[in-house]
Amino acid sequence: MRYKIVLLLFILVWAGMITRLYHVSVKSNFYYTSLAKANVERKEFIKPVRGEITDLNGNLLAMNQIGFSLSIKPHLSIKSKEGKKSQLEQAVDTILETFPDLNKTTMMKVYKKKSSAYNHKYIKVVDFIHYADMMSAYPTLSMHDELKIEAETKRYYPYGKYCAHLIGYTGRSNTKENETDEVVDVVGKVGKSGLERYYNTFLEGKLGYQINKVTARNKAVDVLEKMLPKDNRNLKLNIDVDLQKMIYEHFGDATGVAIVMRTNGEILAAVSYPAYDPNLFVGGISSKAWKALQEDLAHPFTNKITHGTYPPGSSIKPGMALAFDKAKPGILEQDEYCNGSMTIGNSKHRFRCWKHSGHGKVWLRKAIQQSCDVYFYKKSLKVGIDAMAKNLRSFGLGVKTGVDLPREYSGVIPDKAWKMRRFKQPWYLGETVIASIGQGYDLVTPLQVARYTALVATGNLVTPRVAKSIDGKEINATIVPMKFNPRTLSEVRMGMYDVCNTRRGTAYRLMHDLPVIVAGKTGTSQVTSIPQVGRRLKESELAYFHRSHAWITTYAPYDDPQFVVTVLIEHGGHGGSTSAPMAGDIYKWLYKNGYFKSKLQKEIGNTAAETPALEEKKEKIKKRNEDLRKKSGGGLSLF
């Protein structure tokens, strides 16, 4: 036994000696070799240039201004001695001699905050100086060892507010963003909203690097290795910025949303009005400007396209009819009678139709043409809320569309289970009735309404897309065919045709004489209950924020659907009189600018007659882009 213990101790001693020998001769050699290598080599990252964003025709929507940043050497003395300026103050004053408009206090504060015995990197005190301004100053400033001048880019949005909610903006990155993205950590900027955020990983590119041989004083004397960054990865959109501008300016004193989408999901224009200037955020927005945005009752900072949720009102009726038919095939074959209102059971509460005298005998096509509420009230009681909600969600209402914009809202298409989860209360039949005309708890986004309109027009559920191609590679459309009763779908479409093209249609006055045949549905979504006692107040008699939202959602041409146009005017009253004029002007613009093509034209492309005009347009865009890049220092370099 004692022999075994001695043997075990002997083995342990030898194992310890071997381990120690490994550490001294092998592992420590690697460690000190790496340490020595670090002392003679320095790796510097090369920042990639953020990709540009252009519209369908090549107009620059997001680009880079070329300029420089200024950094100060670390470990400079901060405190002054015997009336003599500190090294830091001397360095800052050197910068101010050339750029007197810069803030000395801010530069000193930034340096002191980042100064540390453990920081051996130059400290950036000026984020951006335009290329033209630096040209004359560069020879002088580059002679100072305490200063470091680096090439920088600054994001610029030529169309400002017109595309703000689509393009978004870039801003200074925070600690969390730096920790999760090595490019952001080096560049210090990241997409904060819109496409800039959604496609940030693509647009920002990949870091390059350069390994330099350095002296004991950390001065580079030779380049040992270099890899260029992967940058200038560009994004092309489906957006036509000229249409975007036209729609934005059309809103005037109104607020709301307008969306123009091809029936395959490509978004040609999407305006949330009012908007803001994204250039305010690039270098950091002032507290005064931010407060003004936050306190504006029109909510210019809210992207109402995907974040605005509204009751759909009667714009939901075509989809509701299809939901009824899916839930109970054949239910729409029976007509209903409307005398202006209805009650449920023994209740004295009257659920009114918008037409006080009633519509008389009503069938599906007439119910959509004249937007009869009682027709939908009665059908809903035969179907039930759960079946209605299930089918409406399958049509894209109350669910995210999947659009390439960040943080999209879902909205609400309620059922019994939803109400129990939300309010811990049972569902009532009266809530089913008002849900059938898009009121009550129903909340949808304007983009959901546009998407579902494309479904009614084509029978396909599409995924909306703002971006057309990424680095030259086309983004494929996502299209899911859905099955409907052909007769029901045809009746629904004819009802929408009647809305815009027959005298009793709710949008006839403003939509019947357009250069293309349009089908659509108007809607008035209440934001507050209107008392039933006595005469029903007109929308114009209500306080502004109590007025209903005005919807119109349409597609055209009726016999060959190519485009969807959806307009919502907040507190606009009736869609037929408030939203329809804008929708009509959009169709006129599309027609005038050659967007409506026959099936033959779509197969062979542009006709010869269109070519000279298109070429002239392309040349104008090219010239404008060249001027923008020239003013921004594009194509120029110090090195």
N, C-alpha and C positions, 0 to 999 in steps of 0.2 A: 504493500500500500504506500509506504513511504517512498519507494522507488518511483511509483507512478506520479506522485506529487512533484518530486524533483524533476522528473522528465517534463511534466506539464509546465513548470516554471521555466525550465530551459527553453522550451518551445516559445513561450510568451515573450521571453527576453529577446530571442532571435527575431521574432515577428516584429517587435518594436524597433529593433535595430534596422531591419530591412525597410520598414515604413519610413523611419527617419532618414535613411539613406536615399529613399525615393524622393522625399520632399526636398532634401538638400541638393541632390544631383540632377533631378529631372524636373519636378514640378516648379521648384524655385527658379530653375533656369528659364522655363517658359515665362514665369511671372516677370523676372527681371528683363528678359528679352523684350516682352510686350511693353514694359515700362520704358525701356530705352527707346523702343520704336516710337512710342507716343511722344517722347521728348524730341524726336527729330522729324516726325511727320504730323501734319495737321489736316484734318478732313473738314472741308467746308461744303455746305449744301448749296446747290444752285437752284434758285426758285423758278418754278415753271410759270409761264405767262398764261393767265386764265383765258379760256376759250371765249370767243365772241358769240353773241346771239343775234341772229338775223331773222327777218320776217320771210314770208313766202317768196317775195320778189327780190330779196337780198338787202333790204334796208337794214342798217345797223340799229339794233335795239339795245344792246349792251356791248360796250367796247372798253378799251383800256387807254387811259391817258399815260404817256410816258414821262417819267420824272425821276427824282432821286430822293433818298432819305439821308439824314445826317446823324451820325453816331459819335459818341465821345468815348475815348479810351477809358477802361476801368481803372480803379485804384488811384484816381487822382485825389489830391488833398481837397477836402471840402471846406475846412475852416481857414479863415484868413489869419495872418500873423503880423502883428505890429504895423497895421495899416496897409499891409501888402495883400493884394488879391490872392485868393486861393487858386490852385491850378484849375479847378473846375470853373471858377468865375472867369478866369482868363480865356479858357476855351469857349465858353458861352459868349463872351464879349467879342471874340474873333468872328463867330457866326453872325452876331448882331451888326458888326461893321458892314457886312455885305447885305444882310437881310434885316433891316431895322424894324420891320413890322412884326417880327416874331416876338413872342412873349418870353422875356428872360425868366420871370418867376416860374412859369410852367416848365421850361427846360430844366431849371435847377431842381425843381420838385421831382420831375420824372427821373432824373439821374440819381438823386439821393434815395428814392424809393427802391430802385433796382440795384444800387451799389451794394456789393458784398465782397468779403474776403474770398468767397468761394466762386464768385463770378469772374471769369477771365475773358468774357466776350465784351466787345464794344457795346455801349448802351445807346439805343436809338432815342434821340430827343426831338427830332423833327421827322414826322412820318412821310411828308411829301412836299417836294418843291418842283414846280413844273419845269420841263426840259428847257424851254426858252429862257426862263429866269436863271437857271444854273449855268448856262453856257459861258457867260462872262466871268462868273465867280469861280468856276472849277479850277483854273490854273493856280489861283491864289490859295484856295482852301485845301487843295490836294497836297500842298507843301507842308501842312501841319501834321505832325505825327499823332497829335492828340485827336484828330478828326478822321472820320472814315466816311467816304461818300459811296453809296451803293445805288445801283439802278433799282427803281421801284415802278410799279404800275398802280394806277388808281382807277377804280371802276367809274364809268360815266354812262349815263342813260340819255341818249339824244332826244327821245320822245317823252321823257319825264313822266308826268301824270297820266298820259294817255294809255300807257301799258303797265302802270305801277303794280296792279294787283296780279298781273300775269307774270311779269318778269321778276318782280320782287327786288331785292337789293342785297348787297354784301355789307358786312360790318366787322368791327373788331371781334376777334374770337375770345371766348372766355376760357377759364381753366379746364372745365369739363370737355369742351370742344378740342382744346389742345391735346388733352390726354388720349382722346379717341381717334385722332387723325394726325399722322406725322407731318403731312403737308401743311395742314392748318397750323400746327405748332411752329413751323418754320416761317410760313408766310404771314401769320398773324391775322388773317382775314378769312371769313367763311360766309357762305350764302345763308342769309337769315330768313328769307321768305320767298314765296313764288318759285319760279323755275330755278332761280339761283340756289335755292335750298334743295329742291327736289333732285336736281342734277348736279349737286355740288361736287360729289366724288368724281364725276366725269369732267366737269368744267375746270376743276382745279389742276388736273394733270398729275404727273408724277415727278418727284424730286430728282434732280441730277446731283452730281457731287464732283469735287476736285480734291485730290490729295496732294498737298504741297510738302516739299522738304523745307524745314525751317531751321533758323539759327537758334542759339541759346537765348537770344532776345525775341524769339517768336516772329522773326521776319522771314517771309517766304523767299526762297532762292531758286526753287526748281519745282516743276509740276511732274509728279510721279505717275499720277493716274487721273483720268477725267472721263466722266460720263454725262452727256447732255440730258437735260430734263425732257420728259414727254409732255409737251404743252401745245397751246393753240388748238385744243380739241373743241371744235365749234358745234353749235346747236342751231339748226334751222327749224323754224316754226311753220305751222299751218296758217298763222295769223297774217292778214293783210292789214298793215298798219294804216293805210289810207282809209279803209272802212272803219277801223278802230277809232280814228280821229273824228270821222264824220259822225259816228254814233255818240261819242263822248260829248261833242259840241251840241248835239241835238237835244240833250237833256235840259239844258238851260237852267231854270229854277227848280226843276223836279229832281227827285232822287230815285235811285233804283238800279235795275240790272237789265242788260240786253245781251242776248247770246245769238250768234249766227253759227250754225254747225252744219257741215255736210252730213247727209244721212248715213255715211259710213263712220261717223264719229269725229272727223277732223274739224277742229274748232277754228273757224275763219275769223271770228271776232268775239270778244267777251269783255264787256265793260261793266264795271262796278262803279257807280257814280254817287257822290264825288270821290275823288282819289287824292293822292298826295304826290309830292315830288320825291322819288326815291334817292335823288342826288343829295338830299338833306342828310341821309343816314350814312353815306359812304365814309365821311371823315368823322362821324360822331355828331348826332343831332343836339342842338342846344336845348336846355331845359325849357326855355320859353316856347320854342317851336313844338316840342313834344307835348307840353301842357295844352297848347292850342289845338293840336290834333285830338288829344284825349277828351277835351271838353266840347268839341264840335258835335252838336246834336244830330248832324247828318252822317256821323260815323265814317269819315273818309278813310280811316285806317283799316276798317273791316272789309275783307274780301267777300262781298255779298254773293258772288257767283257760287262759292262753295261753303261759305260760313254763314250766309244769311238764310234763316229758316222762316218760312211763311206758311200760313194756311193756303192750300192750293185753290180753294173756292171751286167755282164751276169748271175751271180748267181740268179738273180731275174726271169730269163726267164721261168722256169717251173711254177712258181706262176703267171707270167704274162699270160701265155697260159691259165691257169685255170680261171684267171680273165676275159680274152676275152670271154671264153665259157659261163661263168655265165652272162656276160653282154648281149651277143648276141648268144644264143644257135644255133649251127650249123655253126658258122663263121669259125671254124677251119677245116671244111670239104673241103674248097676250097684251093688249092695249090697257092703258090706265085712264082714269078720268080725273081731271084737275078742275076744281071749282075755286081755286085760290088758296086753299089751306086744307089741313087734315088734323085729326086728333088721334090719340092712341088710347084704346080702351075707354075707361070712364073719366079719363083726365080732361079737364077743360082747357088745358094748354093747347093752343093752336100752332102748328108748324106751318108757317106761311110759305107760299110761293112768291117769287119776286113780283109776279103779275097779280095784282089784287083781284081782278075779275076772273082769273083762271084761264087755262088754255083749252078747256073742254076735253074732247077725246084726244089722247096722246099716244103715239107709237114711237118706237126708238128713234127713227130719223127726225121726226118732229121734236122729240124731247131734247135732242142735241142742237138742232137748228135754233129753237127758241129758248133753250136752256130751262126747261120746265123742272122746277124743284120737286113738286109733288110726285111726278113720275118716278124719280129716284128714291124719294121717301118710301113709297109703297113697295118698290122692288127690294129695297134693303131689308124690310121686315120679313120678307119671304126667304132671304138668303142668310142673313145673320152676319155679325161683325167679324167673327173669326175667319170665315171663308172669304169675305171681302178683303180683309187685311192680308191674308196669305197670298191671294192672287195679285193684289196691288204691289206687294213687295217683290214678287217675281217679275213684275213689269219695270222694276227699278225705282219705285217710289219708297221713301223711308229707309233706303239703304245707300251706301256709298257707291258712287259711279265708277270708281277706279281711275279717275282722271289723274294726269301727271302733275298735280299740284299738291302741296303738303297740307296735312292736318284737315282733310275734308270732313265735314259734318255729315251725320247720317239722317237727321230729322226723325220724324215719328209717324208711323202709320199704326195706330193703336188697335189692340184687341183686348179681350177680357183679361188674359194673363198679364199683359203690360200694365193695365190699370191697377190690378191687384198688387203688382210689384211696386208700382210708383206711388199709389195713394192708399193701399190697403183697403180698397173699397170695391164693391161689386160693380158690374157693368149694368147700365140701364138702357131700355129700348130707345128712349129719346136720344141717347148718345149715338146709337146706330143710325138713326134718322139723319142727324146733322152731319155725321161722318160721310154719309152718302153723297153730300154736296161739297165735300172738302172743307168742312168747318170742325168745330170742337177741338179735339186734341191734335188733329192732323197738322204736321209741319213738314215741309219739303224745301229743298234748295232749288233755285232757278235752273241749275244744271240738270237736276233730276227731271224736271218738267220737260226740258229740251230733249233729254235722252228718251223719255217715254213717248214723246211726240214722234220721234224718229221711229220708234217701235210700231206705233199705230200706222205710220206712213208706209213702212216697208215690211213689217212682220219680223224684223230683226232687232235684237237687243245689242247695242254697240257699246264699246268702251270709249268715252270721249278722250281725245288727245290734242294737246296744244303743240307738242313737238312733232315735227315731220321727219327729221333725220338727225342722227347722232354721228358726227364726224363723217358725214357723207353716206352713212348706211341708213336706208329707209326703215321706219318703224312700221311693222305690219299692223293692219287694222284687226281688232278683235271683234268678231261678229258672231252672234249666237242666234240662229233661226228659232222662232217660237211658233207653236201650233195654235191656230185659232179656227173657230168655225168660219169658213170663208164667207158665208152669207151674213153673219153678224159683223165681221170685219168690214165688209163692203157697205153695210148699212151705216156703220159708225163713220166711215170715210165720207159717205154721201151727206150725212148730217153735218160734218165739218165743212164740206163743200158749200152746203146751204148757208152756213153761218156767214160766209164771206161773199156769197154770190146770189142769194135770193133776198127779196125785199123784206121778209120777216126775220132774216138772219141778224144776229146781234152785232155783227161787224160789217154788215152790207154797205153802209153809207161810205165807209172809208177804204174798203178793200175790194169792191167789185170791179173797179175800172183800172186795175193795175196791168202792166204789160205781160204778166204771167198769171195763170189761174192759180189762186191760193186757196187752201183749205185750212180751217183753224177752229179754235175754241176760245171764247173770252171767259173771263172769270172775275168775280168780285169777292175778295176774301175779307170778312169782317175782322177787325182787330179789337172790337169791343161790342157788347150786346146793345141792340137798339130797342128801346122800350116799345112794347106792343100796344100800350094804352093810347087810344085816340089815333090821330093821323101819323103814319110812319114818316119820320123825318127824311128829307133828301140828304144825300151825301154832302152837298154844298152847304147845308145848314149845320153840319157838325163841326166841332173844333177840329183843326187840321190833324192832330195826332189821333183823333177818334175816327177819322175817315178810313174807309176800306182801301186795301191795296188793289190795284187794277192790273189784271193779267190779260195777255193774249199770247197764245202759242199756236204756231202755224207751220205748214210745210208747203213747198211748191217745187215744180209744177204739180198740179193735182194728179195728172195721169202718168207722171214720171218723176217721182219725188227725188230731188237733188239736195235741197237745203231745208233746214229747220230754222225758224226765227222765233225766239221767245223773248217777250218783253214784260217786265214788271215795273210799274210805277208805284212807289210807296205812297200810300194815302192819296192815291189818284182817283178813287171813286170807281167808275165803271170802265172795264177794259176796252169796250167797244168805242168809247169816245176819247179815252186818255192814252192807252197803250197802242191802239191801232194806228194812229198817225205815224208813230215812229216805225212800226213794223212795215207799213206801206212804203215809207221813204227808203227803208233798207232794201226792200225788193226792187224799187226803182233804181237804186244805186247798183245793185248786183246785175240787173239787166243792162244798164248803160255801160257797165264795165266788162261785159262779155262773159259773165259767169254762167248764164243759162245757155246750155248747148243741147242740140238735138242728139239723139242716140248715135247717129252717124258721125257727127262732129266729135263726140266723146271717144269714138273708136279710132278716128284718124288723127285726132289732135287739132291744133289750131289751123284755121283756114288761111289761105294765102293772103286774103284781104286783111287779116288781123296781124300778120307778121310785121309790117313796117311800124305800126303803132306800138307793138310789143318791144321791138328793137329800140325805138326811141325812148320808151319808158326805162328799159334796162340801162341805156346810156346815161340817162338823167340820174338814176340811182347810183351808178358807178361813179359818176362825177361827184355826187354829194358825199359818198363814202370816202372818196379820196380827199376831199376838202376837210372832212371831219378828222381823218387820220393825220393830215398835215398839221392841223391846228393842235392836235393832241401829241405831236412829236413822234407819230408813228413812222416807222421806216428809218429812223435816225438812231445813231449810237455813238457813244463816246469812245468805245474801245475797238 
